[in-house]
C-alpha cells in the first residue's frame, strides 16, 4: 500500500501518540517499539521525532517486523510518523 497523503494522514486518529522529540537515534525507534506493544493489531501509533534519521529507521523497522508505515507529516521542527500495527 502506498503512503497516505498529508490530508489523509491528518484524519488518522492514533491510538497512541509518542513524543520522542529531542531523543537521538535509536531513542525514537525504541519508543515506537514500546508504544506498538500497547495497541491492538490494526491500530495506529504516531511518533513525534526531531531526529531526521527517524523516518528511514521507522520505515525499515516496520517493513522488517510486519507493521505498515502510513506516512510522515513534517511539522514545525519535527516529523509526525504514522505506523499501523501489523501483527
N, CA, C and O atoms as a GROMACS GRO file, in nm:
protein
  348
    1UNK      N    1   0.085  -0.119   0.000
    1UNK     CA    2   0.000   0.000   0.000
    1UNK      C    3   0.089   0.124   0.000
    1UNK      O    4   0.187   0.132   0.073
    2UNK      N    5   0.053   0.221  -0.082
    2UNK     CA    6   0.136   0.341  -0.089
    2UNK      C    7   0.106   0.432   0.030
    2UNK      O    8  -0.004   0.429   0.086
    3UNK      N    9   0.203   0.513   0.067
    3UNK     CA   10   0.181   0.604   0.182
    3UNK      C   11   0.061   0.695   0.158
    3UNK      O   12   0.028   0.729   0.044
    4UNK      N   13  -0.001   0.733   0.265
    4UNK     CA   14  -0.116   0.822   0.258
    4UNK      C   15  -0.070   0.965   0.233
    4UNK      O   16   0.043   1.001   0.264
    5UNK      N   17  -0.158   1.046   0.176
    5UNK     CA   18  -0.127   1.187   0.155
    5UNK      C   19  -0.132   1.259   0.290
    5UNK      O   20  -0.184   1.206   0.388
    6UNK      N   21  -0.076   1.379   0.293
    6UNK     CA   22  -0.079   1.458   0.417
    6UNK      C   23  -0.223   1.480   0.462
    6UNK      O   24  -0.252   1.470   0.581
    7UNK      N   25  -0.313   1.511   0.368
    7UNK     CA   26  -0.454   1.534   0.403
    7UNK      C   27  -0.515   1.409   0.464
    7UNK      O   28  -0.592   1.417   0.560
    8UNK      N   29  -0.482   1.292   0.408
    8UNK     CA   30  -0.534   1.166   0.462
    8UNK      C   31  -0.476   1.139   0.601
    8UNK      O   32  -0.547   1.096   0.691
    9UNK      N   33  -0.347   1.165   0.617
    9UNK     CA   34  -0.282   1.143   0.747
    9UNK      C   35  -0.343   1.233   0.854
    9UNK      O   36  -0.355   1.193   0.970
   10UNK      N   37  -0.380   1.354   0.816
   10UNK     CA   38  -0.439   1.449   0.912
   10UNK      C   39  -0.569   1.395   0.972
   10UNK      O   40  -0.609   1.437   1.081
   11UNK      N   41  -0.635   1.302   0.902
   11UNK     CA   42  -0.762   1.247   0.950
   11UNK      C   43  -0.742   1.120   1.033
   11UNK      O   44  -0.838   1.069   1.091
   12UNK      N   45  -0.620   1.070   1.038
   12UNK     CA   46  -0.592   0.946   1.113
   12UNK      C   47  -0.590   0.976   1.263
   12UNK      O   48  -0.526   1.072   1.308
   13UNK      N   49  -0.661   0.894   1.338
   13UNK     CA   50  -0.659   0.907   1.484
   13UNK      C   51  -0.568   0.798   1.539
   13UNK      O   52  -0.597   0.679   1.524
   14UNK      N   53  -0.459   0.839   1.601
   14UNK     CA   54  -0.365   0.743   1.657
   14UNK      C   55  -0.414   0.691   1.792
   14UNK      O   56  -0.466   0.768   1.874
   15UNK      N   57  -0.398   0.562   1.814
   15UNK     CA   58  -0.434   0.501   1.942
   15UNK      C   59  -0.332   0.540   2.048
   15UNK      O   60  -0.362   0.543   2.167
   16UNK      N   61  -0.211   0.570   2.004
   16UNK     CA   62  -0.101   0.604   2.095
   16UNK      C   63  -0.016   0.711   2.026
   16UNK      O   64   0.026   0.692   1.912
   17UNK      N   65   0.009   0.823   2.096
   17UNK     CA   66   0.099   0.926   2.043
   17UNK      C   67   0.224   0.926   2.130
   17UNK      O   68   0.216   0.937   2.252
   18UNK      N   69   0.338   0.912   2.065
   18UNK     CA   70   0.466   0.904   2.136
   18UNK      C   71   0.549   1.026   2.104
   18UNK      O   72   0.583   1.050   1.988
   19UNK      N   73   0.580   1.104   2.205
   19UNK     CA   74   0.661   1.224   2.185
   19UNK      C   75   0.807   1.190   2.213
   19UNK      O   76   0.850   1.185   2.328
   20UNK      N   77   0.882   1.167   2.105
   20UNK     CA   78   1.024   1.134   2.118
   20UNK      C   79   1.112   1.249   2.067
   20UNK      O   80   1.228   1.229   2.030
   21UNK      N   81   1.054   1.369   2.065
   21UNK     CA   82   1.132   1.485   2.021
   21UNK      C   83   1.249   1.506   2.117
   21UNK      O   84   1.234   1.495   2.238
   22UNK      N   85   1.365   1.536   2.059
   22UNK     CA   86   1.484   1.560   2.141
   22UNK      C   87   1.566   1.434   2.164
   22UNK      O   88   1.681   1.442   2.206
   23UNK      N   89   1.507   1.318   2.136
   23UNK     CA   90   1.582   1.192   2.152
   23UNK      C   91   1.654   1.162   2.022
   23UNK      O   92   1.599   1.176   1.913
   24UNK      N   93   1.780   1.120   2.035
   24UNK     CA   94   1.857   1.083   1.916
   24UNK      C   95   1.838   0.935   1.888
   24UNK      O   96   1.796   0.858   1.975
   25UNK      N   97   1.870   0.896   1.768
   25UNK     CA   98   1.862   0.756   1.727
   25UNK      C   99   1.944   0.671   1.826
   25UNK      O  100   2.055   0.713   1.860
   26UNK      N  101   1.898   0.559   1.875
   26UNK     CA  102   1.775   0.488   1.836
   26UNK      C  103   1.658   0.516   1.929
   26UNK      O  104   1.563   0.437   1.932
   27UNK      N  105   1.661   0.625   2.005
   27UNK     CA  106   1.555   0.654   2.102
   27UNK      C  107   1.414   0.651   2.045
   27UNK      O  108   1.328   0.582   2.099
   28UNK      N  109   1.387   0.726   1.936
   28UNK     CA  110   1.251   0.725   1.883
   28UNK      C  111   1.204   0.586   1.841
   28UNK      O  112   1.087   0.551   1.859
   29UNK      N  113   1.295   0.507   1.786
   29UNK     CA  114   1.260   0.371   1.743
   29UNK      C  115   1.227   0.283   1.863
   29UNK      O  116   1.132   0.205   1.859
   30UNK      N  117   1.305   0.296   1.970
   30UNK     CA  118   1.278   0.218   2.092
   30UNK      C  119   1.144   0.258   2.152
   30UNK      O  120   1.069   0.173   2.200
   31UNK      N  121   1.114   0.387   2.150
   31UNK     CA  122   0.985   0.435   2.200
   31UNK      C  123   0.870   0.381   2.114
   31UNK      O  124   0.764   0.345   2.166
   32UNK      N  125   0.892   0.376   1.983
   32UNK     CA  126   0.789   0.323   1.891
   32UNK      C  127   0.763   0.175   1.921
   32UNK      O  128   0.649   0.130   1.921
   33UNK      N  129   0.871   0.100   1.945
   33UNK     CA  130   0.854  -0.043   1.977
   33UNK      C  131   0.771  -0.060   2.103
   33UNK      O  132   0.683  -0.145   2.109
   34UNK      N  133   0.801   0.022   2.205
   34UNK     CA  134   0.724   0.016   2.330
   34UNK      C  135   0.577   0.052   2.306
   34UNK      O  136   0.487  -0.016   2.354
   35UNK      N  137   0.556   0.159   2.230
   35UNK     CA  138   0.421   0.205   2.201
   35UNK      C  139   0.341   0.103   2.122
   35UNK      O  140   0.221   0.086   2.144
   36UNK      N  141   0.407   0.035   2.028
   36UNK     CA  142   0.339  -0.063   1.945
   36UNK      C  143   0.285  -0.177   2.030
   36UNK      O  144   0.182  -0.236   1.999
   37UNK      N  145   0.356  -0.208   2.139
   37UNK     CA  146   0.313  -0.314   2.228
   37UNK      C  147   0.187  -0.280   2.308
   37UNK      O  148   0.125  -0.368   2.367
   38UNK      N  149   0.150  -0.151   2.310
   38UNK     CA  150   0.034  -0.106   2.388
   38UNK      C  151  -0.094  -0.101   2.306
   38UNK      O  152  -0.203  -0.084   2.362
   39UNK      N  153  -0.083  -0.114   2.173
   39UNK     CA  154  -0.201  -0.100   2.087
   39UNK      C  155  -0.239  -0.233   2.022
   39UNK      O  156  -0.156  -0.323   2.010
   40UNK      N  157  -0.364  -0.242   1.979
   40UNK     CA  158  -0.414  -0.363   1.915
   40UNK      C  159  -0.370  -0.370   1.769
   40UNK      O  160  -0.337  -0.268   1.708
   41UNK      N  161  -0.369  -0.490   1.714
   41UNK     CA  162  -0.339  -0.509   1.573
   41UNK      C  163  -0.437  -0.426   1.492
   41UNK      O  164  -0.558  -0.430   1.516
   42UNK      N  165  -0.385  -0.351   1.394
   42UNK     CA  166  -0.469  -0.264   1.312
   42UNK      C  167  -0.474  -0.121   1.361
   42UNK      O  168  -0.513  -0.031   1.287
   43UNK      N  169  -0.436  -0.099   1.488
   43UNK     CA  170  -0.433   0.036   1.542
   43UNK      C  171  -0.311   0.112   1.491
   43UNK      O  172  -0.215   0.053   1.442
   44UNK      N  173  -0.317   0.244   1.505
   44UNK     CA  174  -0.210   0.331   1.456
   44UNK      C  175  -0.140   0.399   1.573
   44UNK      O  176  -0.205   0.443   1.668
   45UNK      N  177  -0.007   0.407   1.564
   45UNK     CA  178   0.068   0.491   1.658
   45UNK      C  179   0.126   0.607   1.578
   45UNK      O  180   0.154   0.596   1.459
   46UNK      N  181   0.143   0.719   1.647
   46UNK     CA  182   0.203   0.838   1.587
   46UNK      C  183   0.325   0.872   1.670
   46UNK      O  184   0.315   0.891   1.791
   47UNK      N  185   0.441   0.880   1.604
   47UNK     CA  186   0.566   0.910   1.674
   47UNK      C  187   0.614   1.047   1.631
   47UNK      O  188   0.629   1.075   1.512
   48UNK      N  189   0.637   1.134   1.730
   48UNK     CA  190   0.692   1.266   1.702
   48UNK      C  191   0.842   1.259   1.723
   48UNK      O  192   0.888   1.220   1.830
   49UNK      N  193   0.918   1.297   1.622
   49UNK     CA  194   1.063   1.289   1.634
   49UNK      C  195   1.131   1.407   1.566
   49UNK      O  196   1.094   1.446   1.455
   50UNK      N  197   1.231   1.462   1.633
   50UNK     CA  198   1.310   1.570   1.574
   50UNK      C  199   1.438   1.516   1.511
   50UNK      O  200   1.518   1.593   1.458
   51UNK      N  201   1.460   1.384   1.517
   51UNK     CA  202   1.579   1.321   1.457
   51UNK      C  203   1.549   1.292   1.310
   51UNK      O  204   1.458   1.214   1.280
   52UNK      N  205   1.625   1.354   1.217
   52UNK     CA  206   1.596   1.335   1.076
   52UNK      C  207   1.608   1.190   1.028
   52UNK      O  208   1.549   1.154   0.926
   53UNK      N  209   1.683   1.107   1.098
   53UNK     CA  210   1.701   0.966   1.057
   53UNK      C  211   1.580   0.880   1.091
   53UNK      O  212   1.567   0.768   1.040
   54UNK      N  213   1.490   0.931   1.175
   54UNK     CA  214   1.378   0.851   1.223
   54UNK      C  215   1.290   0.797   1.110
   54UNK      O  216   1.250   0.681   1.114
   55UNK      N  217   1.261   0.882   1.010
   55UNK     CA  218   1.174   0.838   0.900
   55UNK      C  219   1.226   0.710   0.837
   55UNK      O  220   1.150   0.614   0.818
   56UNK      N  221   1.355   0.707   0.804
   56UNK     CA  222   1.413   0.589   0.739
   56UNK      C  223   1.419   0.471   0.836
   56UNK      O  224   1.392   0.357   0.797
   57UNK      N  225   1.454   0.498   0.961
   57UNK     CA  226   1.462   0.392   1.062
   57UNK      C  227   1.325   0.326   1.080
   57UNK      O  228   1.316   0.203   1.083
   58UNK      N  229   1.220   0.406   1.092
   58UNK     CA  230   1.086   0.355   1.114
   58UNK      C  231   1.039   0.273   0.994
   58UNK      O  232   0.978   0.167   1.011
   59UNK      N  233   1.067   0.322   0.875
   59UNK     CA  234   1.026   0.253   0.754
   59UNK      C  235   1.093   0.116   0.745
   59UNK      O  236   1.027   0.016   0.717
   60UNK      N  237   1.224   0.111   0.770
   60UNK     CA  238   1.298  -0.015   0.764
   60UNK      C  239   1.248  -0.112   0.871
   60UNK      O  240   1.227  -0.230   0.844
   61UNK      N  241   1.230  -0.061   0.994
   61UNK     CA  242   1.183  -0.146   1.104
   61UNK      C  243   1.044  -0.200   1.076
   61UNK      O  244   1.018  -0.319   1.095
   62UNK      N  245   0.954  -0.113   1.033
   62UNK     CA  246   0.816  -0.155   1.007
   62UNK      C  247   0.812  -0.266   0.902
   62UNK      O  248   0.741  -0.365   0.918
   63UNK      N  249   0.888  -0.248   0.795
   63UNK     CA  250   0.891  -0.348   0.689
   63UNK      C  251   0.946  -0.482   0.736
   63UNK      O  252   0.902  -0.588   0.693
   64UNK      N  253   1.044  -0.474   0.825
   64UNK     CA  254   1.109  -0.595   0.874
   64UNK      C  255   1.020  -0.675   0.969
   64UNK      O  256   1.022  -0.798   0.967
   65UNK      N  257   0.941  -0.607   1.050
   65UNK     CA  258   0.862  -0.677   1.153
   65UNK      C  259   0.714  -0.690   1.119
   65UNK      O  260   0.638  -0.748   1.196
   66UNK      N  261   0.672  -0.637   1.004
   66UNK     CA  262   0.534  -0.659   0.961
   66UNK      C  263   0.435  -0.549   0.995
   66UNK      O  264   0.314  -0.572   0.991
   67UNK      N  265   0.485  -0.430   1.030
   67UNK     CA  266   0.396  -0.316   1.052
   67UNK      C  267   0.394  -0.234   0.922
   67UNK      O  268   0.470  -0.261   0.830
   68UNK      N  269   0.307  -0.136   0.916
   68UNK     CA  270   0.293  -0.057   0.795
   68UNK      C  271   0.319   0.091   0.823
   68UNK      O  272   0.256   0.151   0.910
   69UNK      N  273   0.414   0.148   0.750
   69UNK     CA  274   0.439   0.292   0.759
   69UNK      C  275   0.333   0.361   0.675
   69UNK      O  276   0.332   0.348   0.552
   70UNK      N  277   0.243   0.435   0.740
   70UNK     CA  278   0.135   0.503   0.668
   70UNK      C  279   0.184   0.631   0.602
   70UNK      O  280   0.132   0.672   0.498
   71UNK      N  281   0.283   0.694   0.663
   71UNK     CA  282   0.338   0.816   0.607
   71UNK      C  283   0.394   0.907   0.714
   71UNK      O  284   0.394   0.875   0.833
   72UNK      N  285   0.443   1.022   0.669
   72UNK     CA  286   0.509   1.118   0.757
   72UNK      C  287   0.457   1.258   0.725
   72UNK      O  288   0.446   1.295   0.609
   73UNK      N  289   0.426   1.334   0.828
   73UNK     CA  290   0.391   1.476   0.812
   73UNK      C  291   0.504   1.556   0.875
   73UNK      O  292   0.543   1.531   0.989
   74UNK      N  293   0.555   1.653   0.800
   74UNK     CA  294   0.658   1.741   0.857
   74UNK      C  295   0.587   1.851   0.934
   74UNK      O  296   0.508   1.927   0.878
   75UNK      N  297   0.616   1.858   1.063
   75UNK     CA  298   0.557   1.961   1.149
   75UNK      C  299   0.664   2.067   1.174
   75UNK      O  300   0.764   2.072   1.103
   76UNK      N  301   0.642   2.152   1.272
   76UNK     CA  302   0.733   2.262   1.299
   76UNK      C  303   0.855   2.212   1.377
   76UNK      O  304   0.854   2.210   1.500
   77UNK      N  305   0.959   2.172   1.304
   77UNK     CA  306   1.083   2.128   1.369
   77UNK      C  307   1.087   1.980   1.405
   77UNK      O  308   1.182   1.934   1.468
   78UNK      N  309   0.984   1.906   1.365
   78UNK     CA  310   0.985   1.762   1.391
   78UNK      C  311   0.896   1.690   1.289
   78UNK      O  312   0.817   1.753   1.219
   79UNK      N  313   0.910   1.559   1.284
   79UNK     CA  314   0.828   1.477   1.195
   79UNK      C  315   0.723   1.402   1.275
   79UNK      O  316   0.748   1.361   1.389
   80UNK      N  317   0.605   1.384   1.216
   80UNK     CA  318   0.499   1.302   1.274
   80UNK      C  319   0.493   1.176   1.189
   80UNK      O  320   0.451   1.180   1.073
   81UNK      N  321   0.537   1.064   1.246
   81UNK     CA  322   0.545   0.937   1.173
   81UNK      C  323   0.428   0.850   1.214
   81UNK      O  324   0.407   0.826   1.333
   82UNK      N  325   0.351   0.803   1.116
   82UNK     CA  326   0.233   0.721   1.142
   82UNK      C  327   0.259   0.576   1.105
   82UNK      O  328   0.300   0.547   0.992
   83UNK      N  329   0.237   0.486   1.199
   83UNK     CA  330   0.260   0.343   1.175
   83UNK      C  331   0.136   0.263   1.218
   83UNK      O  332   0.078   0.290   1.323
   84UNK      N  333   0.097   0.165   1.136
   84UNK     CA  334  -0.014   0.078   1.171
   84UNK      C  335   0.043  -0.057   1.217
   84UNK      O  336   0.129  -0.115   1.150
   85UNK      N  337  -0.007  -0.107   1.331
   85UNK     CA  338   0.040  -0.235   1.383
   85UNK      C  339  -0.009  -0.348   1.293
   85UNK      O  340  -0.128  -0.360   1.264
   86UNK      N  341   0.085  -0.431   1.250
   86UNK     CA  342   0.051  -0.538   1.157
   86UNK      C  343   0.026  -0.672   1.220
   86UNK      O  344  -0.048  -0.754   1.166
   87UNK      N  345   0.087  -0.697   1.337
   87UNK     CA  346   0.067  -0.829   1.399
   87UNK      C  347   0.088  -0.821   1.548
   87UNK      O  348   0.075  -0.922   1.617
   0.00000   0.00000   0.00000
